[in-house]
């Protein structure tokens, strides 16, 4: 119909329901003390940054998480978002976000 969308636009991912989009931090292969970890070690919780929160989470006072917050999350139910080569984007149920890192307001 002569109405085409420009292809240059980047696709964005908007989580739906009580979910958030998290970019997982790089896997740490060494501990702070310099101990080398085996690559297949099962780390039960991992850290990442909130990329986007669903409208539902944003409105809910019980979930004090916002875009760019650093969080600790349980990756068990994380769904990988697969349009990046080194995929580190995951849609995560908000109840699997177990902690938010806060800096004291100065």
C-alpha atoms as one frame of an Amber mdcrd trajectory, in Angstrom:
protein
   0.000   0.000   0.000   3.063   2.258  -0.311   3.382   2.437   3.494   6.628
   0.715   4.477   8.482   1.043   7.746  12.123   2.161   7.583  14.376  -0.833
   8.153  17.016   1.155  10.063  14.996   1.149  13.277  16.372  -1.051  16.013
  14.014  -3.612  17.439  13.257  -3.177  21.115  11.986  -5.740  23.547   9.237
  -4.753  25.950   8.517  -7.234  28.732   4.836  -7.999  29.363   3.152  -8.901
  32.646   5.289  -9.006  35.767   8.565  -9.367  33.891  11.711  -7.325  33.384
  14.386  -7.318  30.696  17.891  -7.794  32.090  21.284  -7.609  30.444  23.324
 -10.184  32.289  26.776  -9.131  33.463  29.759 -10.903  31.946  30.326 -14.295
  33.531  33.079 -14.014  36.067  35.596 -16.767  35.527  37.766 -15.627  38.423
  36.766 -14.595  41.919  37.862 -11.313  43.516  40.697 -13.212  45.149  41.900
 -14.391  41.732  40.736 -18.004  42.016  39.952 -19.472  38.581  36.436 -20.920
  38.374  35.577 -23.828  36.078  33.527 -22.632  33.102  30.600 -24.948  33.814
  30.182 -23.995  37.471  26.530 -23.583  38.443  26.102 -20.127  39.937  22.602
 -19.982  41.420  22.175 -16.213  41.162  23.745 -13.771  38.771  23.905 -10.020
  38.395  22.767  -7.815  35.579  21.284  -4.444  34.655  17.626  -3.731  34.103
  17.161  -2.758  30.462  13.364  -2.403  30.608  10.510  -3.065  33.024   6.970
  -3.921  32.004   4.255  -1.317  32.493   2.718  -3.557  35.160   5.938  -3.702
  37.212   6.478   0.033  36.785   3.047   0.772  38.290   3.416  -1.691  41.168
   4.775  -0.141  44.371   5.902  -3.588  45.566   8.619  -3.688  42.896  11.035
  -0.776  43.471  13.067  -1.546  40.353  13.729   0.870  37.530  15.630   0.893
  34.266  19.448   0.760  34.698  19.236  -0.682  38.243  21.874  -3.302  38.984
  20.132  -6.432  40.251  20.792  -9.923  41.491  18.533 -12.497  39.856  17.866
 -16.218  39.716  18.392 -17.281  36.082  16.309 -20.476  36.410  13.236 -19.054
  34.618  15.084 -16.483  32.505  14.121 -16.557  28.828  16.972 -15.617  26.477
  16.235 -12.913  23.912  18.024 -14.132  20.867  18.804 -11.328  18.471  22.389
 -10.708  19.601  25.376 -12.906  18.928  26.762 -13.019  22.469  23.297 -13.122
  23.925  23.149 -11.600  27.368  19.581 -10.271  27.256  16.973 -12.148  29.261
  13.307 -11.684  30.075  13.013 -12.557  33.763   9.917 -12.902  35.974  10.081
 -10.079  38.506   9.843 -12.536  41.413  13.195 -13.973  40.277  14.851 -10.593
  40.849  16.065 -11.170  44.392  17.933  -7.930  45.173  18.674  -4.461  43.872
  22.066  -2.839  44.438  21.638   0.650  45.855  24.144   3.426  46.378  23.303
   5.679  49.315  21.883   9.022  48.142  24.367  11.778  48.901
